[in-house]
Amino acid sequence: MMNLQETKQDSAYDFEFTREIKDALSIAPSRGGGESVCSSVSRLRTSHSHTRGGERDDMWKTRSSNPHTLTSVGGSDALSVASTSMINLVSNRHGVASSASAGGKLKNNQTPSDVAKGWETQIDQLVERTVLLKKQGKLEESLESAKEGTKKEQLLRKHRKANSLSVNSEAELMYSTWFNLAAAYEANDMPEEALKTYTYLAKQRGNPFTGRLRINMGNIYYAQQKYPSAIKMYKMALDQMRKDDKSIAHKIRRNIGNAFFRLGKIREAVKNYEEAMDVAPDFQTGFNLLVCHLALGDVESTKKDFITLAEIPADKDVLALKEAILMGEANAPYEIKQELDSRLKKASHFLLTAARLIAPILDSKDWASGYDWVCITLEDHHEELATQMKLEQATQRLKRKEFGVAVKNLKSLQKKGEEVKAATATNLSFVSFLEGNIERASKYADVALAQDRYSPKALVNKGNCMFVNGEVASAKNLYLEAIGVQADCIQAIFNLGLANAQLGLAEEAIHAFEKVHRITPNNPQILYQIADICELQGRSQDAMKWFNVLAARVPSDPTNLTRLGQIYAERKDESQGLHYQLESFRQYPIDLDVISWIGSWFVQQEMYERSIFFFQQASLIQPKEIKWGFMVASAHKRCGNLDMAFHEYEKLHDQFSENTECERVQYH
């Protein structure tokens, strides 16, 4: 049956709770998607006034038009933060240095201060070049550029010390240059070097960004699965944050919860998630908290968590997104709509996945009541998701063979919008097809296609109806169209193989089945179809190969074992043929064809005593069939056991007195 397609989550770390939600659970810091929270695009080298109060909009406009980039650190959704304050300080410094000579060489009219400004400009250019190279995927070159920047920064410090030069931007230059080097180490998968660089920066006296650096260090430990060290870094960062940095504190709390979860300390994780939710409720943290309570078996807390998730406004991220853009933690303003759509989609995904998780387990006595509760909870703020859950409830009823109620529910959902109407029509078409009502199934498939002409499931359903009605060529075209829409549509590819086989296109059929085999390896139905077509083509070697693969996958299938036995016998490998026929008999001891083959084989080998057992089994299965009795008696006779043979003939005469052949043999 056809379900609405699920959305995938981009989280780099996913907690394997169930296969259904694997892609949804962002229980760890995410590494996916564009610039990370720690990644920051530098603004034009402007004065501090651009970062204050009422002039934030000016800063936003300035930043969007400026290509200069400061640095980027491998991201974490939970905050690898390159401090905005640090960026502003470096921006100020660059504004002063931008008019200096780029060469850095002492000319006749240059003072030591002019040389220092020239070197400062070169260092700025190296920092920007590092980031540009990183974005272009030239990671090794970006690392070399970052190293060169730090070397020049050290030379600049010596030059200033030697010439007794002192400027306010010296510390800012060191922070930005070394931070950029640490970012380059992270990008090149050199975590130990990155940690050393961050540690060097964190130990600098008077460094106002120590807390932010600890977050980055914690993320590196997290990626290395050194969760205790990660927790230590996150807690140190939390202690060093200002009290008004609630947004950052919230994300740090979530990271601490993630690390505790990975350690299996669920209750500690719950504590940190709850503290994070108290500061600023969000879908990701709320979802993680729900999963923790679910793992603990706390149904009531799970319900409360779901209610909290449902009550979070879906457009909550609008202001947060603008703030992130201002802080350099999100994409530029012209991409705000795409970014917002992405966040809304992510929020819906968390809610829908949470609903799918808890609905079946809320009531152990009545699974449907859990779905009813979830739908009622979602209806107030998320009507579309509530409708989708009702559709999934109907689908569950189909799986449980509650067809009457399922069909009634599906029909009631047909007026809930075009997308839902298409999904319900697809399911109703499938149910009608199973019931054998091909005409009604075809009508529902037409309704689904009228709503969505490019629905692969509806195309497959329509093709199936045509296949059953004998319109195999038309069905094949629909299967090909479905594959064109969804290249990995297994149902369409498998049915295409059946259609090609029906049309006598053996090679095309095998090609289709082999494609499905690559998508879903070792599926017994697919293996059997390939082997069957190979045998029909006379390719006994290939058929034997695929039947053997099938036998390894399903060793107790008597039909497959019989086919293998027949192929080996045809290839004059009688011992292997007998082996598989005996295995088939062991699995299914009432198959008369197999019993007859084995008995006849023993007779041909003049092993009459062994054949008697199988002919007797056949006579027990078909007691009114006289030929099995004759075969038993004949086997006794050929063994020289005439008394037993005569006794068998007497029994046959008594049972089949009208049979003259029995009398003739008896008195012969």
WOPECOR-V387672 format. One record per residue. N is the residue number from 1. RES is the residue in one letter. PHI is phi in whole degrees, 0 to 359 (NA if undefined). PSI is psi in whole degrees, 0 to 359 (999 if undefined). OMEGA is omega as a letter, one per 30 degrees, with the letter a starting at -180 (* if undefined). Layout:
n=(N & N)
res=(RES & RES)
phi=(PHI & PHI)
psi=(PSI & PSI)
omega=(OMEGA & OMEGA)
//
This chain:
n=(1 & 2 & 3 & 4 & 5 & 6 & 7 & 8 & 9 & 10 & 11 & 12 & 13 & 14 & 15 & 16 & 17 & 18 & 19 & 20 & 21 & 22 & 23 & 24 & 25 & 26 & 27 & 28 & 29 & 30 & 31 & 32 & 33 & 34 & 35 & 36 & 37 & 38 & 39 & 40 & 41 & 42 & 43 & 44 & 45 & 46 & 47 & 48 & 49 & 50 & 51 & 52 & 53 & 54 & 55 & 56 & 57 & 58 & 59 & 60 & 61 & 62 & 63 & 64 & 65 & 66 & 67 & 68 & 69 & 70 & 71 & 72 & 73 & 74 & 75 & 76 & 77 & 78 & 79 & 80 & 81 & 82 & 83 & 84 & 85 & 86 & 87 & 88 & 89 & 90 & 91 & 92 & 93 & 94 & 95 & 96 & 97 & 98 & 99 & 100 & 101 & 102 & 103 & 104 & 105 & 106 & 107 & 108 & 109 & 110 & 111 & 112 & 113 & 114 & 115 & 116 & 117 & 118 & 119 & 120 & 121 & 122 & 123 & 124 & 125 & 126 & 127 & 128 & 129 & 130 & 131 & 132 & 133 & 134 & 135 & 136 & 137 & 138 & 139 & 140 & 141 & 142 & 143 & 144 & 145 & 146 & 147 & 148 & 149 & 150 & 151 & 152 & 153 & 154 & 155 & 156 & 157 & 158 & 159 & 160 & 161 & 162 & 163 & 164 & 165 & 166 & 167 & 168 & 169 & 170 & 171 & 172 & 173 & 174 & 175 & 176 & 177 & 178 & 179 & 180 & 181 & 182 & 183 & 184 & 185 & 186 & 187 & 188 & 189 & 190 & 191 & 192 & 193 & 194 & 195 & 196 & 197 & 198 & 199 & 200 & 201 & 202 & 203 & 204 & 205 & 206 & 207 & 208 & 209 & 210 & 211 & 212 & 213 & 214 & 215 & 216 & 217 & 218 & 219 & 220 & 221 & 222 & 223 & 224 & 225 & 226 & 227 & 228 & 229 & 230 & 231 & 232 & 233 & 234 & 235 & 236 & 237 & 238 & 239 & 240 & 241 & 242 & 243 & 244 & 245 & 246 & 247 & 248 & 249 & 250 & 251 & 252 & 253 & 254 & 255 & 256 & 257 & 258 & 259 & 260 & 261 & 262 & 263 & 264 & 265 & 266 & 267 & 268 & 269 & 270 & 271 & 272 & 273 & 274 & 275 & 276 & 277 & 278 & 279 & 280 & 281 & 282 & 283 & 284 & 285 & 286 & 287 & 288 & 289 & 290 & 291 & 292 & 293 & 294 & 295 & 296 & 297 & 298 & 299 & 300 & 301 & 302 & 303 & 304 & 305 & 306 & 307 & 308 & 309 & 310 & 311 & 312 & 313 & 314 & 315 & 316 & 317 & 318 & 319 & 320 & 321 & 322 & 323 & 324 & 325 & 326 & 327 & 328 & 329 & 330 & 331 & 332 & 333 & 334 & 335 & 336 & 337 & 338 & 339 & 340 & 341 & 342 & 343 & 344 & 345 & 346 & 347 & 348 & 349 & 350 & 351 & 352 & 353 & 354 & 355 & 356 & 357 & 358 & 359 & 360 & 361 & 362 & 363 & 364 & 365 & 366 & 367 & 368 & 369 & 370 & 371 & 372 & 373 & 374 & 375 & 376 & 377 & 378 & 379 & 380 & 381 & 382 & 383 & 384 & 385 & 386 & 387 & 388 & 389 & 390 & 391 & 392 & 393 & 394 & 395 & 396 & 397 & 398 & 399 & 400 & 401 & 402 & 403 & 404 & 405 & 406 & 407 & 408 & 409 & 410 & 411 & 412 & 413 & 414 & 415 & 416 & 417 & 418 & 419 & 420 & 421 & 422 & 423 & 424 & 425 & 426 & 427 & 428 & 429 & 430 & 431 & 432 & 433 & 434 & 435 & 436 & 437 & 438 & 439 & 440 & 441 & 442 & 443 & 444 & 445 & 446 & 447 & 448 & 449 & 450 & 451 & 452 & 453 & 454 & 455 & 456 & 457 & 458 & 459 & 460 & 461 & 462 & 463 & 464 & 465 & 466 & 467 & 468 & 469 & 470 & 471 & 472 & 473 & 474 & 475 & 476 & 477 & 478 & 479 & 480 & 481 & 482 & 483 & 484 & 485 & 486 & 487 & 488 & 489 & 490 & 491 & 492 & 493 & 494 & 495 & 496 & 497 & 498 & 499 & 500 & 501 & 502 & 503 & 504 & 505 & 506 & 507 & 508 & 509 & 510 & 511 & 512 & 513 & 514 & 515 & 516 & 517 & 518 & 519 & 520 & 521 & 522 & 523 & 524 & 525 & 526 & 527 & 528 & 529 & 530 & 531 & 532 & 533 & 534 & 535 & 536 & 537 & 538 & 539 & 540 & 541 & 542 & 543 & 544 & 545 & 546 & 547 & 548 & 549 & 550 & 551 & 552 & 553 & 554 & 555 & 556 & 557 & 558 & 559 & 560 & 561 & 562 & 563 & 564 & 565 & 566 & 567 & 568 & 569 & 570 & 571 & 572 & 573 & 574 & 575 & 576 & 577 & 578 & 579 & 580 & 581 & 582 & 583 & 584 & 585 & 586 & 587 & 588 & 589 & 590 & 591 & 592 & 593 & 594 & 595 & 596 & 597 & 598 & 599 & 600 & 601 & 602 & 603 & 604 & 605 & 606 & 607 & 608 & 609 & 610 & 611 & 612 & 613 & 614 & 615 & 616 & 617 & 618 & 619 & 620 & 621 & 622 & 623 & 624 & 625 & 626 & 627 & 628 & 629 & 630 & 631 & 632 & 633 & 634 & 635 & 636 & 637 & 638 & 639 & 640 & 641 & 642 & 643 & 644 & 645 & 646 & 647 & 648 & 649 & 650 & 651 & 652 & 653 & 654 & 655 & 656 & 657 & 658 & 659 & 660 & 661 & 662 & 663 & 664 & 665 & 666 & 667 & 668)
res=(M & M & N & L & Q & E & T & K & Q & D & S & A & Y & D & F & E & F & T & R & E & I & K & D & A & L & S & I & A & P & S & R & G & G & G & E & S & V & C & S & S & V & S & R & L & R & T & S & H & S & H & T & R & G & G & E & R & D & D & M & W & K & T & R & S & S & N & P & H & T & L & T & S & V & G & G & S & D & A & L & S & V & A & S & T & S & M & I & N & L & V & S & N & R & H & G & V & A & S & S & A & S & A & G & G & K & L & K & N & N & Q & T & P & S & D & V & A & K & G & W & E & T & Q & I & D & Q & L & V & E & R & T & V & L & L & K & K & Q & G & K & L & E & E & S & L & E & S & A & K & E & G & T & K & K & E & Q & L & L & R & K & H & R & K & A & N & S & L & S & V & N & S & E & A & E & L & M & Y & S & T & W & F & N & L & A & A & A & Y & E & A & N & D & M & P & E & E & A & L & K & T & Y & T & Y & L & A & K & Q & R & G & N & P & F & T & G & R & L & R & I & N & M & G & N & I & Y & Y & A & Q & Q & K & Y & P & S & A & I & K & M & Y & K & M & A & L & D & Q & M & R & K & D & D & K & S & I & A & H & K & I & R & R & N & I & G & N & A & F & F & R & L & G & K & I & R & E & A & V & K & N & Y & E & E & A & M & D & V & A & P & D & F & Q & T & G & F & N & L & L & V & C & H & L & A & L & G & D & V & E & S & T & K & K & D & F & I & T & L & A & E & I & P & A & D & K & D & V & L & A & L & K & E & A & I & L & M & G & E & A & N & A & P & Y & E & I & K & Q & E & L & D & S & R & L & K & K & A & S & H & F & L & L & T & A & A & R & L & I & A & P & I & L & D & S & K & D & W & A & S & G & Y & D & W & V & C & I & T & L & E & D & H & H & E & E & L & A & T & Q & M & K & L & E & Q & A & T & Q & R & L & K & R & K & E & F & G & V & A & V & K & N & L & K & S & L & Q & K & K & G & E & E & V & K & A & A & T & A & T & N & L & S & F & V & S & F & L & E & G & N & I & E & R & A & S & K & Y & A & D & V & A & L & A & Q & D & R & Y & S & P & K & A & L & V & N & K & G & N & C & M & F & V & N & G & E & V & A & S & A & K & N & L & Y & L & E & A & I & G & V & Q & A & D & C & I & Q & A & I & F & N & L & G & L & A & N & A & Q & L & G & L & A & E & E & A & I & H & A & F & E & K & V & H & R & I & T & P & N & N & P & Q & I & L & Y & Q & I & A & D & I & C & E & L & Q & G & R & S & Q & D & A & M & K & W & F & N & V & L & A & A & R & V & P & S & D & P & T & N & L & T & R & L & G & Q & I & Y & A & E & R & K & D & E & S & Q & G & L & H & Y & Q & L & E & S & F & R & Q & Y & P & I & D & L & D & V & I & S & W & I & G & S & W & F & V & Q & Q & E & M & Y & E & R & S & I & F & F & F & Q & Q & A & S & L & I & Q & P & K & E & I & K & W & G & F & M & V & A & S & A & H & K & R & C & G & N & L & D & M & A & F & H & E & Y & E & K & L & H & D & Q & F & S & E & N & T & E & C & E & R & V & Q & Y & H)
phi=(NA & 257 & 256 & 298 & 289 & 277 & 269 & 261 & 260 & 268 & 298 & 282 & 239 & 230 & 278 & 280 & 271 & 219 & 299 & 296 & 246 & 306 & 281 & 266 & 277 & 261 & 277 & 230 & 301 & 280 & 245 & 260 & 89 & 60 & 285 & 277 & 296 & 277 & 283 & 219 & 266 & 286 & 277 & 303 & 289 & 246 & 280 & 301 & 298 & 286 & 252 & 244 & 34 & 290 & 261 & 293 & 297 & 297 & 298 & 302 & 296 & 299 & 295 & 293 & 263 & 254 & 276 & 291 & 238 & 276 & 194 & 212 & 245 & 313 & 282 & 216 & 297 & 264 & 106 & 258 & 261 & 272 & 302 & 298 & 299 & 299 & 296 & 299 & 296 & 293 & 299 & 298 & 298 & 294 & 299 & 286 & 274 & 296 & 271 & 279 & 289 & 280 & 282 & 79 & 268 & 281 & 262 & 300 & 262 & 266 & 259 & 306 & 294 & 295 & 297 & 299 & 294 & 295 & 298 & 300 & 295 & 299 & 296 & 303 & 294 & 294 & 298 & 295 & 296 & 302 & 292 & 297 & 296 & 296 & 294 & 278 & 83 & 269 & 290 & 295 & 294 & 295 & 294 & 298 & 296 & 295 & 296 & 297 & 297 & 291 & 297 & 292 & 296 & 294 & 297 & 296 & 297 & 296 & 299 & 295 & 293 & 293 & 256 & 54 & 265 & 223 & 227 & 290 & 273 & 298 & 295 & 298 & 298 & 297 & 301 & 294 & 293 & 287 & 297 & 297 & 294 & 299 & 298 & 295 & 298 & 299 & 297 & 269 & 57 & 236 & 296 & 294 & 295 & 297 & 297 & 298 & 293 & 298 & 297 & 300 & 294 & 295 & 274 & 291 & 295 & 79 & 292 & 280 & 249 & 301 & 299 & 295 & 294 & 298 & 297 & 299 & 296 & 298 & 294 & 295 & 299 & 298 & 298 & 275 & 64 & 266 & 294 & 301 & 294 & 297 & 299 & 300 & 296 & 297 & 292 & 297 & 296 & 297 & 293 & 264 & 281 & 289 & 295 & 274 & 275 & 292 & 298 & 292 & 300 & 299 & 289 & 295 & 302 & 296 & 296 & 299 & 300 & 301 & 294 & 297 & 299 & 297 & 279 & 84 & 268 & 296 & 293 & 295 & 297 & 302 & 301 & 288 & 297 & 297 & 295 & 294 & 293 & 294 & 283 & 203 & 300 & 215 & 293 & 294 & 295 & 299 & 294 & 300 & 296 & 299 & 295 & 297 & 296 & 294 & 295 & 278 & 77 & 269 & 294 & 296 & 295 & 298 & 296 & 297 & 298 & 292 & 299 & 298 & 300 & 294 & 272 & 290 & 301 & 295 & 262 & 301 & 280 & 299 & 294 & 297 & 292 & 299 & 296 & 295 & 294 & 298 & 275 & 78 & 252 & 217 & 292 & 293 & 303 & 292 & 256 & 297 & 294 & 297 & 294 & 294 & 301 & 297 & 291 & 295 & 295 & 295 & 297 & 297 & 294 & 300 & 296 & 295 & 294 & 299 & 297 & 294 & 291 & 271 & 305 & 287 & 247 & 293 & 228 & 292 & 271 & 220 & 298 & 292 & 294 & 297 & 296 & 299 & 296 & 297 & 296 & 296 & 295 & 279 & 299 & 294 & 246 & 221 & 296 & 296 & 292 & 298 & 297 & 295 & 292 & 295 & 296 & 290 & 297 & 297 & 296 & 297 & 295 & 297 & 296 & 271 & 63 & 266 & 294 & 301 & 294 & 298 & 297 & 299 & 295 & 296 & 295 & 291 & 267 & 292 & 258 & 264 & 122 & 296 & 297 & 292 & 299 & 296 & 293 & 294 & 297 & 297 & 294 & 294 & 296 & 296 & 297 & 297 & 297 & 295 & 284 & 88 & 269 & 293 & 297 & 292 & 299 & 294 & 295 & 295 & 296 & 297 & 298 & 297 & 289 & 294 & 279 & 213 & 295 & 251 & 276 & 298 & 293 & 295 & 297 & 295 & 299 & 296 & 298 & 297 & 298 & 293 & 299 & 296 & 279 & 89 & 270 & 293 & 297 & 294 & 298 & 300 & 298 & 292 & 297 & 296 & 295 & 297 & 293 & 296 & 281 & 227 & 298 & 254 & 288 & 298 & 300 & 294 & 293 & 297 & 294 & 298 & 299 & 296 & 295 & 297 & 297 & 294 & 275 & 82 & 266 & 298 & 296 & 294 & 296 & 298 & 300 & 295 & 294 & 293 & 295 & 296 & 299 & 291 & 283 & 235 & 300 & 65 & 285 & 302 & 298 & 290 & 300 & 295 & 297 & 296 & 297 & 297 & 294 & 299 & 293 & 296 & 279 & 84 & 269 & 296 & 296 & 294 & 298 & 297 & 300 & 288 & 294 & 294 & 299 & 295 & 296 & 291 & 282 & 231 & 291 & 257 & 276 & 292 & 297 & 296 & 297 & 296 & 298 & 298 & 300 & 294 & 295 & 296 & 295 & 295 & 270 & 67 & 261 & 289 & 295 & 292 & 300 & 296 & 302 & 289 & 292 & 294 & 297 & 296 & 297 & 295 & 281 & 216 & 281 & 239 & 277 & 294 & 296 & 293 & 299 & 297 & 297 & 294 & 299 & 294 & 296 & 294 & 294 & 297 & 273 & 60 & 256 & 293 & 298 & 287 & 289 & 302 & 302 & 288 & 292 & 294 & 299 & 295 & 292 & 289 & 286 & 237 & 295 & 265 & 261 & 290 & 297 & 291 & 294 & 300 & 293 & 295 & 296 & 296 & 296 & 299 & 296 & 288 & 282 & 88 & 268 & 290 & 298 & 294 & 296 & 299 & 297 & 294 & 295 & 298 & 299 & 292 & 294 & 293 & 278 & 237 & 296 & 279 & 274 & 287 & 299 & 296 & 294 & 299 & 292 & 296 & 258 & 290)
psi=(157 & 121 & 157 & 141 & 136 & 153 & 145 & 148 & 147 & 9 & 136 & 339 & 124 & 131 & 123 & 85 & 306 & 159 & 328 & 329 & 12 & 315 & 352 & 333 & 113 & 67 & 352 & 167 & 130 & 143 & 12 & 156 & 92 & 215 & 135 & 177 & 330 & 344 & 136 & 131 & 126 & 147 & 172 & 149 & 86 & 176 & 170 & 337 & 339 & 349 & 12 & 141 & 244 & 352 & 18 & 324 & 323 & 320 & 318 & 312 & 318 & 316 & 321 & 336 & 359 & 125 & 352 & 135 & 136 & 297 & 167 & 132 & 141 & 129 & 160 & 129 & 342 & 7 & 93 & 96 & 120 & 113 & 132 & 323 & 318 & 318 & 316 & 320 & 317 & 325 & 318 & 316 & 320 & 326 & 325 & 323 & 347 & 338 & 359 & 168 & 139 & 345 & 322 & 3 & 145 & 116 & 176 & 322 & 10 & 145 & 163 & 327 & 321 & 321 & 318 & 319 & 325 & 315 & 322 & 318 & 319 & 319 & 317 & 317 & 323 & 321 & 313 & 321 & 322 & 313 & 318 & 317 & 322 & 318 & 331 & 359 & 7 & 74 & 319 & 319 & 323 & 323 & 317 & 321 & 319 & 319 & 319 & 323 & 318 & 324 & 316 & 326 & 320 & 318 & 321 & 320 & 318 & 319 & 315 & 321 & 319 & 329 & 13 & 42 & 137 & 124 & 154 & 337 & 3 & 314 & 322 & 318 & 316 & 314 & 311 & 320 & 313 & 327 & 320 & 323 & 317 & 319 & 319 & 321 & 317 & 315 & 329 & 14 & 50 & 71 & 324 & 317 & 321 & 319 & 318 & 319 & 316 & 320 & 319 & 316 & 318 & 333 & 357 & 131 & 133 & 10 & 116 & 358 & 18 & 318 & 318 & 322 & 323 & 326 & 314 & 319 & 319 & 321 & 323 & 315 & 321 & 314 & 330 & 2 & 24 & 73 & 321 & 318 & 323 & 315 & 318 & 314 & 317 & 319 & 322 & 319 & 320 & 321 & 333 & 359 & 149 & 151 & 335 & 358 & 62 & 324 & 316 & 318 & 322 & 315 & 327 & 317 & 318 & 320 & 319 & 317 & 318 & 316 & 318 & 322 & 316 & 332 & 355 & 7 & 77 & 319 & 323 & 322 & 317 & 317 & 314 & 323 & 318 & 320 & 321 & 319 & 328 & 327 & 309 & 97 & 134 & 163 & 319 & 311 & 318 & 321 & 316 & 319 & 318 & 317 & 322 & 312 & 326 & 319 & 329 & 353 & 18 & 89 & 318 & 316 & 325 & 318 & 318 & 319 & 320 & 320 & 318 & 317 & 315 & 333 & 351 & 125 & 136 & 332 & 21 & 332 & 358 & 305 & 321 & 323 & 317 & 319 & 320 & 323 & 317 & 325 & 359 & 22 & 5 & 177 & 169 & 161 & 325 & 348 & 14 & 322 & 315 & 320 & 318 & 318 & 320 & 318 & 322 & 321 & 320 & 319 & 316 & 324 & 317 & 314 & 313 & 320 & 319 & 318 & 318 & 328 & 312 & 335 & 315 & 344 & 1 & 325 & 110 & 338 & 331 & 98 & 327 & 330 & 329 & 317 & 320 & 316 & 317 & 317 & 318 & 319 & 324 & 338 & 325 & 317 & 342 & 71 & 322 & 319 & 324 & 318 & 320 & 323 & 326 & 322 & 320 & 328 & 317 & 322 & 320 & 323 & 323 & 318 & 328 & 8 & 29 & 67 & 319 & 308 & 321 & 314 & 319 & 316 & 319 & 319 & 325 & 341 & 358 & 344 & 18 & 17 & 158 & 318 & 316 & 322 & 320 & 318 & 317 & 319 & 323 & 315 & 320 & 324 & 318 & 316 & 316 & 323 & 318 & 326 & 352 & 5 & 82 & 324 & 314 & 322 & 320 & 321 & 316 & 324 & 322 & 320 & 316 & 319 & 330 & 328 & 324 & 96 & 340 & 30 & 114 & 325 & 317 & 321 & 320 & 317 & 316 & 319 & 322 & 319 & 317 & 323 & 312 & 327 & 4 & 1 & 66 & 320 & 318 & 322 & 319 & 318 & 321 & 321 & 319 & 322 & 319 & 321 & 325 & 328 & 316 & 103 & 333 & 28 & 100 & 317 & 318 & 317 & 318 & 313 & 328 & 320 & 317 & 319 & 317 & 320 & 320 & 327 & 0 & 13 & 77 & 314 & 319 & 324 & 313 & 319 & 317 & 315 & 323 & 327 & 317 & 323 & 324 & 327 & 316 & 83 & 145 & 28 & 121 & 320 & 319 & 316 & 318 & 317 & 317 & 314 & 318 & 315 & 320 & 319 & 319 & 331 & 355 & 12 & 74 & 325 & 313 & 320 & 317 & 320 & 311 & 325 & 325 & 320 & 318 & 320 & 325 & 327 & 318 & 80 & 346 & 13 & 110 & 325 & 316 & 318 & 322 & 315 & 319 & 316 & 319 & 318 & 316 & 322 & 320 & 331 & 14 & 19 & 78 & 328 & 316 & 322 & 315 & 321 & 311 & 328 & 321 & 322 & 320 & 318 & 322 & 324 & 328 & 83 & 16 & 15 & 108 & 328 & 317 & 315 & 316 & 319 & 315 & 315 & 317 & 324 & 318 & 325 & 317 & 328 & 6 & 32 & 69 & 324 & 322 & 332 & 333 & 317 & 315 & 323 & 326 & 320 & 319 & 321 & 331 & 325 & 320 & 76 & 340 & 5 & 111 & 336 & 329 & 324 & 318 & 320 & 323 & 313 & 319 & 320 & 318 & 318 & 318 & 338 & 350 & 5 & 77 & 326 & 314 & 323 & 314 & 320 & 319 & 319 & 322 & 317 & 319 & 323 & 320 & 323 & 325 & 69 & 334 & 354 & 111 & 332 & 325 & 317 & 319 & 316 & 323 & 323 & 9 & 999)
omega=(a & l & l & a & a & l & l & a & a & a & a & l & a & a & a & l & l & l & a & a & a & a & a & a & l & a & a & a & a & l & a & l & l & l & l & l & l & a & a & l & a & l & l & a & a & a & a & a & a & a & a & l & a & a & a & l & l & l & l & a & a & a & a & a & a & a & a & a & a & a & l & l & l & a & l & l & a & l & l & a & l & a & l & l & l & a & l & a & l & l & l & a & a & l & l & a & a & a & a & l & l & a & l & l & a & l & a & a & a & l & l & l & l & l & l & l & l & l & a & l & l & l & l & a & l & l & a & l & l & a & l & l & l & l & l & l & l & a & a & l & l & l & l & l & l & l & l & l & l & l & a & l & l & l & l & l & l & l & a & a & a & a & l & l & l & l & a & a & a & a & l & l & l & a & a & a & a & l & l & l & l & l & l & l & l & a & l & l & l & a & a & l & l & l & l & a & l & l & l & l & a & a & l & a & l & l & a & a & a & a & l & l & l & l & l & l & l & l & l & l & l & l & l & a & l & a & l & l & l & l & l & l & a & a & l & l & a & l & a & l & l & a & a & l & a & a & l & l & l & a & l & l & l & l & l & l & l & a & l & l & l & l & a & l & a & a & l & l & l & a & a & l & l & l & l & l & l & a & a & a & l & a & a & a & l & l & l & l & l & a & l & l & l & l & l & a & a & a & a & l & l & l & l & l & a & l & l & l & a & a & l & a & a & a & a & a & a & l & l & l & l & l & l & l & l & a & l & a & l & a & a & a & a & l & a & a & l & a & a & l & l & a & l & l & l & l & l & l & l & a & a & l & l & l & l & a & a & a & a & a & a & l & a & a & a & a & a & a & l & l & l & a & l & a & l & a & a & a & a & a & a & a & a & l & l & l & l & l & l & l & l & l & l & l & l & l & l & l & l & l & l & a & a & a & a & l & l & l & a & l & l & a & a & a & a & a & a & a & l & l & l & a & l & l & l & l & l & l & l & l & l & l & l & l & l & l & a & a & l & l & l & l & l & l & l & l & l & a & l & l & a & a & a & l & a & a & l & l & l & l & l & l & l & l & l & l & a & l & l & l & a & a & l & l & l & l & l & l & l & l & l & l & l & l & a & a & a & l & a & a & a & a & l & a & l & l & l & a & l & l & l & a & l & l & a & a & l & l & l & l & l & a & l & l & l & l & l & a & l & a & l & l & a & a & a & l & a & a & l & a & a & a & l & l & l & l & a & l & a & a & l & l & l & l & a & l & l & l & l & l & l & a & a & a & a & a & a & a & l & l & l & l & l & l & l & a & l & l & l & l & l & l & a & a & l & l & l & a & a & l & l & l & l & l & a & l & a & a & l & l & a & l & l & a & l & a & a & l & a & l & l & l & l & l & a & l & a & a & a & l & a & a & a & l & l & l & l & l & l & l & l & a & a & l & a & a & a & l & l & a & l & a & a & l & l & a & a & l & a & l & a & l & l & l & l & l & l & l & l & l & l & l & l & a & a & a & a & a & a & a & l & l & a & a & a & a & a & *)
//
